[in-house]
Amino acid sequence: MSERKPERLETFDASLERRMADCGLSDDTRQFLRDLHAAEKQLNEAFQRAHQGGALEARVSAVYRRMYGRG
């Protein structure tokens, strides 16, 4: 199973870049949001794969419960 790397700046949505610049966010804050966006996409993809059933679904569900306290 190959692991995806977080999205690079070049592929970050241009409209989001413009909105962050319009808000006057610092470079550090914008980088944090880029990283957060990439991580969120990876989590969404993992959840989509997990909903295909099997052992992966059970593992992802267990991790989710530990992280967010959902039972």
C-alpha positions in Angstrom: 0.0 0.0 0.0 1.5 3.3 -1.0 1.3 6.4 1.2 0.3 9.7 -0.4 2.3 12.7 0.3 0.6 16.0 1.3 -0.3 18.3 -1.5 2.4 20.7 -2.5 1.8 24.5 -2.7 1.6 24.2 -6.5 -1.5 22.1 -6.4 -3.3 24.0 -3.6 -6.5 25.5 -4.9 -5.8 28.9 -6.4 -9.1 30.4 -5.1 -8.2 29.4 -1.5 -4.8 31.0 -1.9 -6.5 34.3 -3.1 -8.9 34.2 -0.2 -6.1 33.6 2.4 -4.1 36.5 0.9 -7.2 38.8 0.9 -7.7 38.0 4.6 -4.1 39.1 5.3 -3.1 35.8 6.9 0.6 35.4 7.8 2.8 33.0 5.7 2.9 30.6 8.7 -0.9 30.6 9.0 -1.3 30.0 5.3 1.1 27.1 5.4 -0.7 25.6 8.3 -4.0 25.8 6.4 -2.4 24.3 3.3 -1.1 21.4 5.4 -4.5 21.0 7.2 -6.3 20.9 3.8 -4.0 18.2 2.5 -4.4 16.2 5.7 -8.2 16.5 5.5 -8.2 15.2 2.0 -6.1 12.2 3.0 -8.5 11.5 5.9 -11.5 11.7 3.6 -9.9 9.3 1.1 -9.1 6.9 4.0 -12.7 7.0 5.2 -13.9 6.4 1.7 -11.7 3.3 1.4 -12.7 2.2 4.8 -16.4 2.2 3.9 -15.6 -0.6 1.4 -15.8 -2.9 4.4 -13.5 -5.5 5.9 -10.6 -5.1 8.4 -9.6 -1.6 7.2 -13.1 -0.3 8.1 -12.9 -1.7 11.6 -9.4 -0.3 12.1 -10.4 3.2 10.9 -13.5 3.2 13.0 -11.5 2.2 16.1 -9.0 5.0 15.5 -11.8 7.5 14.9 -13.5 6.5 18.2 -10.2 6.9 20.1 -9.5 10.3 18.5 -12.9 11.8 18.8 -14.6 9.8 21.6 -17.5 8.6 19.5 -18.9 5.4 20.5 
